[in-house]
Amino acid sequence: MSFRFTQAASAVALLACLASPAFAAETDGAQAGPVDTSTKPEINDAAVAVRAIAPIDLAAAMGQEEAAPAITISGSATLTSDYRFRGVSQSDEGMAVQGGFTIAHDSGFYAGAWGSNLAGWGTFGGANMELDLIAGFKFPVGEGTLDTGVTWYMYPSGADETDFAELYAKLSGTVGPVALTAGVAYAPSQEALGKVFNTGARAAAGLPNKPGDKEDNLYLSGDAVYGIADTPVSLKAHIGYSDGNAGLGPNGTSVAPTGTYLDWLIGADVVPTPGLTLSVAYVDTDISQAESAYLLPNFATLAGNPIADATVVFSVTASF
């Protein structure tokens, strides 16, 4: 556990230290998408004269401008063809309905909740639902933004020992036309992450190898988004690395079922109108059927298909 904790701590420190030089070459007006290289129109005396006699905004002059609210609330609802968590299906490769909201203060603090239905591998009993409670703080670091916080993964009316907490830190900024995010998530040693069952057969039979075992988990990620100028389309890519226990937890599932593995995503988002996003993504992992065979029958859909194989995921999201 100490080795993974050191990795996580070092990653956070490195991201923070590199924030300024990483984005030092950017201008204040940097944004996703190609840079506008058109020249500015020349200023002429007539234009200056017109501006000089423009009507005075009395409300602004008297300090009566409407102040931005200190607290804002945002939210979203999504219908997706498959709920993939770090490359692994949590909905038996079937559709999922998801939604959440965030309450943010202008100081940088925020809190929120997000939920999704589960099935198959992601069945934790009770409502067969995942509910994430999130709290964090965002602040500028150099030319970028550092977002730190904690997520509590819980499964209402399900097995209590499957709930767990995970700390996270994400550094984001822009390099030219590309928005970049580097993240590290570390879940300290907890029973939900333990190697209770060595194999799927032992889990199916209800015969734990090490009841009450506690383990930790480390996840590193990188994301890139490129907004195509003058279009509602953004291209996106993601890669993640998981390092956890190579077994199954108390409910026969695991955040990192094969111990260490990679997951990745390549896709596109289209925003036809503000508040509506259409997404498509190719999702895959490097977990092979042979490598994960010891996890069967748990690490498969109810029909026996792999749940970490390549797939194309479609989704529609409405946000406010």
C-alpha positions, 0 to 999 in steps of 0.5 A, spaced: 500 500 500 505 504 501 508 504 494 502 506 491 500 511 496 507 514 494 506 513 487 499 517 488 503 523 492 508 523 487 504 524 481 500 530 485 506 533 487 509 533 480 503 535 476 503 541 481 510 543 480 510 542 472 503 546 472 507 553 470 512 551 465 507 546 462 502 552 460 507 558 460 507 558 452 500 560 452 496 566 451 491 569 456 486 568 450 488 560 449 482 556 447 480 549 445 480 549 437 484 552 432 487 559 433 484 565 429 490 567 425 485 573 421 488 580 422 484 585 427 481 591 423 485 598 423 482 603 428 480 609 425 478 616 428 471 616 426 470 610 430 474 613 436 469 619 435 463 615 435 465 611 442 467 617 445 460 620 445 456 613 446 451 613 451 453 612 459 451 606 462 448 609 468 447 602 472 454 601 471 456 608 473 453 608 479 455 601 481 448 597 480 451 592 475 448 585 477 453 581 481 455 574 479 451 569 484 456 566 489 453 559 488 451 556 482 448 549 481 449 545 474 446 538 472 446 533 467 442 527 465 445 521 460 442 516 456 448 511 454 448 504 450 453 502 455 456 504 462 463 503 462 467 504 468 475 505 466 473 500 460 469 495 464 462 494 463 458 496 469 451 495 466 452 488 463 453 491 456 446 494 456 443 501 456 444 505 463 440 512 465 445 516 469 444 523 472 447 528 477 448 535 479 453 540 482 453 545 487 459 550 486 461 556 490 465 562 487 471 560 492 472 554 488 469 549 493 464 544 490 459 538 492 455 534 488 452 527 487 452 522 480 448 516 479 447 510 474 443 503 474 447 497 474 447 490 472 451 483 471 458 485 473 456 491 477 450 488 481 451 490 488 444 488 491 439 492 493 437 497 488 442 495 483 445 502 483 451 506 484 451 513 487 457 517 488 458 523 493 463 528 491 466 534 494 472 538 492 476 544 491 478 548 484 484 553 484 488 556 479 496 553 478 500 557 473 496 557 467 492 551 469 487 549 474 488 544 479 482 540 481 482 536 488 477 532 492 474 525 494 469 521 491 465 516 495 462 510 491 456 507 494 451 502 492 444 504 496 441 498 499 446 493 497 452 490 501 455 495 505 462 493 505 462 494 497 462 502 499 469 505 498 472 512 498 477 515 493 481 521 493 483 525 486 487 530 483 486 533 476 491 538 473 488 541 466 490 547 461 491 548 454 496 547 449 495 551 443 488 548 440 488 542 445 485 542 452 489 537 456 487 533 463 492 529 467 489 525 473 491 521 479 486 517 483 488 513 489 483 509 494 486 507 501 486 500 503 479 498 504 475 492 505 471 493 498 478 493 494 480 487 498 482 480 495 477 476 498 476 471 493 482 469 488 477 466 483 470 467 480 468 460 482 470 461 489 466 467 489 460 464 485 460 458 491 461 463 496 467 461 499 472 467 501 479 465 501 481 471 505 475 474 509 475 482 511 482 483 506 483 490 505 487 493 499 488 499 496 488 502 488 491 507 484 488 510 477 492 514 473 489 518 467 490 523 461 485 526 457 485 530 451 480 534 447 480 538 440 475 543 438 474 543 431 473 551 429 467 553 427 463 547 428 459 544 434 464 538 434 470 536 439 474 530 438 477 527 444 481 521 447 483 518 454 488 513 457 488 510 464 492 505 468 489 501 473 493 498 479 490 494 484 488 487 487 488 481 482 482 478 485 475 479 487 472 483 493 467 482 498 461 482 492 465 478 487 467 485 483 473 489 483 475 496 481 482 493 478 480 485 476 486 483 473 491 487 478 494 492 473 491 494 466 490 499 461 484 502 458 483 507 453 477 511 449 477 515 442 471 519 440 467 525 438 462 530 442 457 534 438 453 540 441 447 541 436 444 546 441 446 549 447 445 544 453 445 538 448 451 533 447 451 527 442 457 523 443 460 516 440 466 513 443 470 507 441 472 504 448 477 498 449 482 495 454 488 490 454 485 485 458 484 479 454 479 473 455 485 468 457 488 473 462 481 474 465 479 467 465 480 465 472 475 471 474 469 467 470 463 467 471 463 473 474 467 477 469 462 476 463 455 478 461 449 474 463 450 471 456 457 469 457 460 475 453 467 479 456 465 485 459 472 489 458 472 487 450 472 493 445 465 496 444 462 503 441 458 507 446 453 512 444 450 517 449 445 523 449 446 528 455 442 534 457 445 539 461 443 545 465 
